[in-house]
Amino acid sequence: MPDRIATYSAGGKTFYGAVADGGMIALSPDFPQWPTLREVVEANALETLVEAAKNRPVTHPDGAFQWEIPIPAPEKIVCVGVNFPDRNAEYKDGQAAPENMSLFVRFARSFTGHDRPLIRPKVSEKLDYEGEIAIVIGKDGRHIPDAEALDHIAALTICDEGTLRDWVRHAKFNVTQGKNFEQSGAMGPWLVPFRHHAQITDARIVTRVNGETRQDDRTSRMMFPVARQIAYISTFTTLVPGDIIVTGTPTGAGARFDPPKYLKPGDVVEVEAEGIGTLRNGVADEA
């Protein structure tokens, strides 16, 4: 397994630490200068945590903690839409694939952690899944060249970019509402330090619902590779450590089936990303 650094909660407190066989190794009490993994990333200190965890015992065994999203308060979460071959055709709008990428933003509270339920809101039954790899920015930059872009990545994680399909159609040019229902998506389970370009340039991503494979593709087939995403986004905004870019989902979301296969309570969604792991979430109705 790759080195894995996670955020989790136990006993009313939030920790970060290393994922080990049988549970978590709390590291945050030893590094008070870095309150969260956002500050760890900003200090370029993920490898420091990996080293600190060696030969240390589990402090929070499995079952005694709850997974949280890895970066608790990123300045921004930018998502890339329609980024795989066939995804443009799924829209059936007769338009050619765009020259530039489609972007939108999400709020951190629209995500929940690993092994926690996605929440289907009271106002819609059209909750859908979108399995994706997310990158965490480790070095700030503006107008970043494509050739240098991957050097700005600190870590990788997994995202289920859950979407309320009817609420992304509430206005002519607006998807914000349908992408930001609270706990409609998930992120995690952990961060994997980014050490070489192949981790993102050609990684397989698979989404399963109740064990059935729905999405299966490779990042090498993206229309806008991750380096281009970083360069393009940094044209209009400064990327800072802890920012997250959700890089795009393959074809096969539930809305594209006939009839659509939306998520319902009791379903289990698994997003598996090569070299990172598997993000798993059930589904529950809003209380």
Secondary structure, DSSP 8 states (H G I E B T S, - for coil): ----EEEEEETTEEEEEEEETTEEEE-GGG-TT--SHHHHHHTT-HHHHHHHTTT---SEETTS-EE--SSSS-S-EEEEES-STTHHHHT-SS----SS-EEEEE-GGGEE-TTS-EEE-TT-S-EE--EEEEEEE-S-BSS--HHHHGGGEEEEEEEE--EEGGGGGSBTTB-TGGG-STTSEEEEEEEEE--STHHHHS-EEEEEETTEEEEEEEGGG-SS-HHHHHHHHHHHS-B-TT-EEE----S--GGGSSS-----TT-EEEEEETTTEEEEEEEEE--
